[in-house]
Amino acid sequence: MIYTEKLPTAEQFFELFETTGWNAKYELNKDEYYIALKNSWYCISIIDNEQLVGFGRIICDGVVHALILDVIIHPERQGEGVGKDVMDKLIAKCKKHKIRDIQLFSAADKAGFYEKLGFKNRANNSPGMEIEKYW
Ligand SMILES: CC(C)(COP(=O)(O)OP(=O)(O)OC[C@H]1O[C@@H](n2cnc3c(N)ncnc32)[C@H](O)[C@@H]1OP(=O)(O)O)[C@@H](O)C(=O)NCCC(=O)NCCS
């Protein structure tokens, strides 16, 4: 397996992204999503036999806040430790830059994966909040 900071192609990423079902909410095409990848602070891709089997990215201000997004392991390669490898690389990048606060939103039933890496829920009286598709 090759770990690389080089972006995958839009096609490679979209194929992996489509395994999650998340695009039902975003309704983005592959070129729109690729702009998001290109504007990221840091991306890590895992390639095996020329197939993108894992991915993760960070958007960040470079000093204080980082948000981890799109941690995706191909369904056929889950449970092999690849997701942990992706997260280790994303966290190492933040540590290298001494980012003070690393945040993420857990997908359904994935909180345990992040808890093993040291992430904690925010307190009930200070939850993460969001607005979806307000336009
Ligand atoms: C969540 C995901 C990234 C985990 O990747 P993975 O490669 O399957 O996980 P790993 O094999 O690296 O697991 C690392 C550890 O986390 C645990 N773990 C993995 N998924 C878990 C889950 N859903 N709940 C609790 N623990 C979990 C593993 O048992 C393993 O524990 P261990 O170190 O004690 O053996 C992967 O399942 C995935 O891509 N899912 C679809 C997309 C998604 O939901 N991504 C998360 C977005 S927030």
Ligand as a Chemical Component Dictionary entry (heavy atoms), coordinates in Angstrom:
data_LIG
# 
_chem_comp.id                   LIG 
_chem_comp.type                 NON-POLYMER 
_chem_comp.pdbx_formal_charge   0 
_chem_comp.three_letter_code    LIG 
# 
loop_
_chem_comp_atom.comp_id 
_chem_comp_atom.atom_id 
_chem_comp_atom.alt_atom_id 
_chem_comp_atom.type_symbol 
_chem_comp_atom.charge 
_chem_comp_atom.model_Cartn_x 
_chem_comp_atom.model_Cartn_y 
_chem_comp_atom.model_Cartn_z 
_chem_comp_atom.pdbx_ordinal 
LIG C1  C1  C 0 -15.029 4.313  10.171 1  
LIG C2  C2  C 0 -13.914 3.769  9.291  2  
LIG C3  C3  C 0 -13.100 4.942  8.740  3  
LIG C4  C4  C 0 -13.008 2.881  10.142 4  
LIG O1  O1  O 0 -11.924 2.444  9.339  5  
LIG P1  P1  P 0 -11.364 0.945  9.436  6  
LIG O2  O2  O 0 -10.172 0.826  8.586  7  
LIG O3  O3  O 0 -12.476 -0.003 9.191  8  
LIG O4  O4  O 0 -10.981 0.867  10.999 9  
LIG P2  P2  P 0 -9.663  0.212  11.623 10 
LIG O5  O5  O 0 -9.559  -1.192 11.103 11 
LIG O6  O6  O 0 -8.498  1.090  11.412 12 
LIG O7  O7  O 0 -10.076 0.180  13.160 13 
LIG C5  C5  C 0 -9.265  0.765  14.176 14 
LIG C6  C6  C 0 -9.918  0.434  15.518 15 
LIG O8  O8  O 0 -11.220 1.060  15.582 16 
LIG C7  C7  C 0 -12.217 0.068  15.813 17 
LIG N1  N1  N 0 -13.413 0.436  15.052 18 
LIG C8  C8  C 0 -13.529 0.523  13.706 19 
LIG N2  N2  N 0 -14.776 0.929  13.370 20 
LIG C9  C9  C 0 -15.436 1.083  14.547 21 
LIG C10 C10 C 0 -16.759 1.480  14.885 22 
LIG N3  N3  N 0 -17.656 1.812  13.923 23 
LIG N4  N4  N 0 -17.111 1.566  16.194 24 
LIG C11 C11 C 0 -16.221 1.251  17.168 25 
LIG N5  N5  N 0 -14.925 0.866  16.917 26 
LIG C12 C12 C 0 -14.558 0.787  15.622 27 
LIG C13 C13 C 0 -11.608 -1.246 15.338 28 
LIG O9  O9  O 0 -12.207 -2.346 15.959 29 
LIG C14 C14 C 0 -10.153 -1.053 15.714 30 
LIG O10 O10 O 0 -10.006 -1.331 17.098 31 
LIG P3  P3  P 0 -8.645  -1.980 17.691 32 
LIG O11 O11 O 0 -7.542  -0.985 17.420 33 
LIG O12 O12 O 0 -8.940  -2.167 19.138 34 
LIG O13 O13 O 0 -8.451  -3.257 16.943 35 
LIG C15 C15 C 0 -14.484 2.893  8.149  36 
LIG O14 O14 O 0 -15.355 1.943  8.689  37 
LIG C16 C16 C 0 -15.215 3.668  7.052  38 
LIG O15 O15 O 0 -14.615 4.207  6.143  39 
LIG N6  N6  N 0 -16.577 3.706  7.115  40 
LIG C17 C17 C 0 -17.387 4.349  6.087  41 
LIG C18 C18 C 0 -17.181 5.842  6.056  42 
LIG C19 C19 C 0 -17.350 6.484  7.420  43 
LIG O16 O16 O 0 -18.362 6.338  8.081  44 
LIG N7  N7  N 0 -16.302 7.211  7.841  45 
LIG C20 C20 C 0 -16.309 7.935  9.089  46 
LIG C21 C21 C 0 -16.724 9.339  8.817  47 
LIG S1  S1  S 0 -17.017 10.272 10.297 48 
# 
loop_
_chem_comp_bond.comp_id 
_chem_comp_bond.atom_id_1 
_chem_comp_bond.atom_id_2 
_chem_comp_bond.value_order 
_chem_comp_bond.pdbx_ordinal 
LIG C1  C2  SING 1  
LIG C2  C3  SING 2  
LIG C2  C4  SING 3  
LIG C2  C15 SING 4  
LIG C4  O1  SING 5  
LIG O1  P1  SING 6  
LIG P1  O2  DOUB 7  
LIG P1  O3  SING 8  
LIG P1  O4  SING 9  
LIG O4  P2  SING 10 
LIG P2  O5  DOUB 11 
LIG P2  O6  SING 12 
LIG P2  O7  SING 13 
LIG O7  C5  SING 14 
LIG C5  C6  SING 15 
LIG C6  O8  SING 16 
LIG C6  C14 SING 17 
LIG O8  C7  SING 18 
LIG C7  N1  SING 19 
LIG C7  C13 SING 20 
LIG N1  C8  SING 21 
LIG N1  C12 SING 22 
LIG C8  N2  DOUB 23 
LIG N2  C9  SING 24 
LIG C9  C10 SING 25 
LIG C9  C12 DOUB 26 
LIG C10 N3  SING 27 
LIG C10 N4  DOUB 28 
LIG N4  C11 SING 29 
LIG C11 N5  DOUB 30 
LIG N5  C12 SING 31 
LIG C13 O9  SING 32 
LIG C13 C14 SING 33 
LIG C14 O10 SING 34 
LIG O10 P3  SING 35 
LIG P3  O11 DOUB 36 
LIG P3  O12 SING 37 
LIG P3  O13 SING 38 
LIG C15 O14 SING 39 
LIG C15 C16 SING 40 
LIG C16 O15 DOUB 41 
LIG C16 N6  SING 42 
LIG N6  C17 SING 43 
LIG C17 C18 SING 44 
LIG C18 C19 SING 45 
LIG C19 O16 DOUB 46 
LIG C19 N7  SING 47 
LIG N7  C20 SING 48 
LIG C20 C21 SING 49 
LIG C21 S1  SING 50 
# 
